[in-house]
Amino acid sequence: MNITTKPNPVLLVHGINDTATVFCKMSPQLARKGWLVHDIDLTPNNCSRPLDYLAKQIANYVEKTFPPEQPIDIVGFSMGGIVSRYYIQRLGGIDRVGRFITISSPHHGTVLAYLLDRPGSIQMRPDSPFLADLNRDFAMLDRINFTSIWTPFDLMIVPPTSSQLLVGRDVQVPVALHAWMITDPKAIAAVVEALSEDIRQHHPLGQTPPPQKLPSIDSNI
């Protein structure tokens, strides 16, 4: 670990239809390397509520768990990366997070989201208003250490390049399956490396853009 001071606590955020137990391999490995690891069970986890609703759960967890002066790092897997982005970009997380890592997250949507007509999955469709809103100012992620880890073989994030953003570090790992991205040694090593990076720059507090009003989503679609 290249961190010269005590590392930030790490919050792990799972994907659709998962719980925090999905990090059963990553979490203990990070703990053995010196990180204090936290996780959260997003409810509901099946996209039956909008992703911004889930992001408020992250905001509440952070507020209740960590003192205001404590910076944290976040690792978001798949849908969890997008939920975490909303927390960071729209709910003040940009002022709390030092390192943000997404693993196989559909930053530009995935065509598989058309298989479910639920509010959260609608938001993860390509060119959705929700993603368009986040992506119009994705450059704000350059104020923190942002890393996207993804695999070109992903059959859940279609196309796989949807996991890329034109900001931060882009790390491609040759992992065969989407679900293996949080268990494969190469992917976990990439997470360790990203969490070990020195914070590149300090950003001022209190400059988070105000929340944007999104089009309403009919949950009965």
Secondary structure as UniProt FT lines:
FT   STRAND          10..13
FT   TURN            16..17
FT   HELIX           20..23
FT   TURN            24..25
FT   HELIX           26..32
FT   TURN            33..34
FT   STRAND          37..40
FT   HELIX           51..65
FT   TURN            68..69
FT   STRAND          72..77
FT   HELIX           79..90
FT   HELIX           93..95
FT   STRAND          97..103
FT   TURN            107..108
FT   HELIX           111..115
FT   HELIX           119..123
FT   TURN            126..127
FT   HELIX           129..135
FT   TURN            136..137
FT   HELIX           138..143
FT   STRAND          145..150
FT   TURN            152..153
FT   HELIX           160..163
FT   STRAND          169..172
FT   HELIX           178..182
FT   HELIX           185..196
FT   TURN            219..220
//
